[in-house]
Amino acid sequence: MPISDNTTLAAGVRIFHPDLVNLYGCVIGEDTRVGTFVEVQKNAVIGARCKISSHTFVCEGVTIEDEVFIGHGVMFTNDLFPRATNPDGTLQSEADWSVVPTRVCRGASVGSNVTVLAGVTIGTGAMVAAHALVRDDVPDHAVVAGVPARVIGDARQRKRT
């Protein structure tokens, strides 16, 4: 089943194609919208009134606060030194590594195809441009772009036309 019984969905959550998502052991806040081909792993938390666009991967240890926009194909990570095996060649298990938490603060926007490395905080109201690689914390209200992402502006000064 794509949405496991141990997933907590608050009132008003909209999942457009429930058979085409993978949600397990996570919490999703009220009125949040989840697109097609999204995976949200155990112990991930998504706040209220968020939009999680298609083909996005939210791994264990990620907290997305309220009113956050996550674009298409965004990839979160939770391990800074991933390995398949231990030095002796045995397969790693959960006991062999620790989740590194990541946070996206209220009102932030993360563009399509962004990769967010483990341990990063994306600040309140910040904007991450499409295709960026976020490896360092993003200040509140900053606009960042590039590989690696660097501050290029202030989101409070951007206006829709």
C-alpha positions as CSV (number, residue, x, y, z in Angstrom):
1,M,0.0,0.0,0.0
2,P,1.5,3.4,-1.0
3,I,0.2,5.2,2.1
4,S,1.0,3.1,5.1
5,D,-1.2,2.8,8.2
6,N,1.5,4.5,10.3
7,T,1.3,7.7,8.3
8,T,-0.4,10.7,10.0
9,L,-2.4,12.8,7.6
10,A,-4.1,15.9,9.1
11,A,-7.4,17.3,8.0
12,G,-7.6,18.6,4.4
13,V,-4.5,16.9,3.1
14,R,-4.8,16.4,-0.6
15,I,-2.9,13.6,-2.3
16,F,-3.8,13.8,-6.0
17,H,-2.8,10.2,-6.9
18,P,-2.7,8.1,-3.7
19,D,-1.7,5.0,-5.6
20,L,1.4,6.8,-7.0
21,V,3.0,8.0,-3.8
22,N,5.0,6.3,-1.1
23,L,4.3,7.7,2.4
24,Y,5.3,5.7,5.5
25,G,5.8,6.7,9.2
26,C,5.6,10.4,8.4
27,V,3.4,13.3,9.5
28,I,1.7,15.6,7.0
29,G,0.0,18.8,8.3
30,E,-3.4,20.1,7.4
31,D,-4.3,21.4,4.0
32,T,-1.0,20.3,2.5
33,R,-1.0,19.1,-1.1
34,V,1.2,16.2,-2.2
35,G,1.9,15.5,-5.9
36,T,2.4,12.3,-7.8
37,F,5.5,10.1,-7.4
38,V,6.4,11.7,-4.0
39,E,8.1,9.6,-1.3
40,V,8.1,10.8,2.3
41,Q,10.0,8.4,4.7
42,K,9.5,7.6,8.3
43,N,10.1,10.3,10.9
44,A,9.8,13.1,8.3
45,V,7.5,15.9,9.2
46,I,5.7,18.2,6.7
47,G,3.8,21.2,8.1
48,A,0.4,22.7,7.3
49,R,-0.5,24.4,4.0
50,C,2.6,23.2,2.1
51,K,2.8,22.1,-1.5
52,I,5.1,19.1,-2.2
53,S,5.4,18.8,-6.0
54,S,5.8,15.6,-8.0
55,H,8.9,13.4,-8.0
56,T,10.1,14.8,-4.7
57,F,12.0,12.7,-2.1
58,V,11.7,13.7,1.6
59,C,13.8,11.4,3.7
60,E,13.9,10.5,7.3
61,G,15.1,13.4,9.5
62,V,13.7,16.2,7.3
63,T,11.3,18.7,8.9
64,I,9.4,21.0,6.5
65,E,7.6,23.8,8.4
66,D,4.2,25.4,7.5
67,E,3.5,27.2,4.2
68,V,6.6,25.8,2.4
69,F,6.7,25.3,-1.4
70,I,8.8,22.3,-2.6
71,G,9.2,22.2,-6.4
72,H,9.3,19.2,-8.7
73,G,12.1,16.6,-8.3
74,V,13.6,18.0,-5.1
75,M,15.9,15.6,-3.4
76,F,16.8,15.7,0.3
77,T,19.6,13.7,1.9
78,N,20.1,12.6,5.5
79,D,23.7,11.1,5.6
80,L,26.9,13.1,5.0
81,F,29.1,10.0,4.5
82,P,26.8,7.3,2.9
83,R,28.2,3.8,2.5
84,A,26.6,0.6,1.4
85,T,28.9,-1.5,3.5
86,N,31.1,-1.4,6.7
87,P,34.9,-1.6,6.5
88,D,34.6,-5.4,6.9
89,G,32.4,-5.7,3.8
90,T,29.1,-6.4,5.7
91,L,26.0,-4.5,4.6
92,Q,25.3,-1.5,6.7
93,S,22.1,-1.4,8.7
94,E,20.4,1.4,10.6
95,A,22.7,0.7,13.5
96,D,25.7,1.7,11.4
97,W,24.9,5.4,10.8
98,S,23.0,8.3,12.2
99,V,20.3,10.5,10.6
100,V,21.5,14.1,10.1
101,P,18.4,16.4,10.5
102,T,17.5,19.0,7.9
103,R,15.0,21.8,8.3
104,V,13.1,24.0,5.9
105,C,11.6,26.9,7.8
106,R,8.2,28.5,7.4
107,G,7.3,30.1,4.1
108,A,10.4,29.0,2.3
109,S,10.4,28.0,-1.4
110,V,12.6,25.4,-2.9
111,G,12.8,25.3,-6.7
112,S,12.6,22.3,-9.0
113,N,15.5,19.8,-9.1
114,V,17.2,21.2,-6.0
115,T,19.4,18.9,-3.9
116,V,19.5,19.7,-0.2
117,L,22.3,18.1,1.7
118,A,21.9,16.7,5.2
119,G,22.2,19.1,8.2
120,V,21.1,22.2,6.3
121,T,18.6,24.8,7.5
122,I,16.8,26.8,4.9
123,G,15.6,29.9,6.6
124,T,12.2,31.5,7.0
125,G,10.9,32.9,3.7
126,A,14.0,32.0,1.8
127,M,14.0,31.1,-1.9
128,V,16.2,28.4,-3.5
129,A,16.5,28.7,-7.3
130,A,15.9,25.6,-9.5
131,H,18.8,23.2,-9.9
132,A,20.7,24.6,-6.9
133,L,22.8,22.4,-4.6
134,V,22.2,23.5,-1.0
135,R,25.1,22.4,1.2
136,D,25.2,25.3,3.7
137,D,22.5,27.0,5.7
138,V,20.4,29.6,3.9
139,P,19.6,32.8,5.9
140,D,16.1,33.9,6.5
141,H,14.6,35.7,3.4
142,A,17.7,35.0,1.3
143,V,17.5,34.1,-2.4
144,V,20.1,31.5,-3.3
145,A,21.1,29.9,-6.6
146,G,23.9,27.9,-8.1
147,V,26.2,24.9,-7.4
148,P,26.9,25.4,-4.6
149,A,24.0,27.7,-3.7
150,R,25.1,31.2,-2.9
151,V,23.1,34.3,-1.8
152,I,22.1,36.4,-4.8
153,G,19.3,38.5,-3.3
154,D,16.6,39.2,-0.7
155,A,13.3,37.5,-1.1
156,R,11.5,40.4,0.6
157,Q,12.4,42.7,-2.3
158,R,11.1,40.4,-5.0
159,K,7.7,41.4,-6.5
160,R,5.4,39.5,-8.8
161,T,4.6,41.3,-12.0
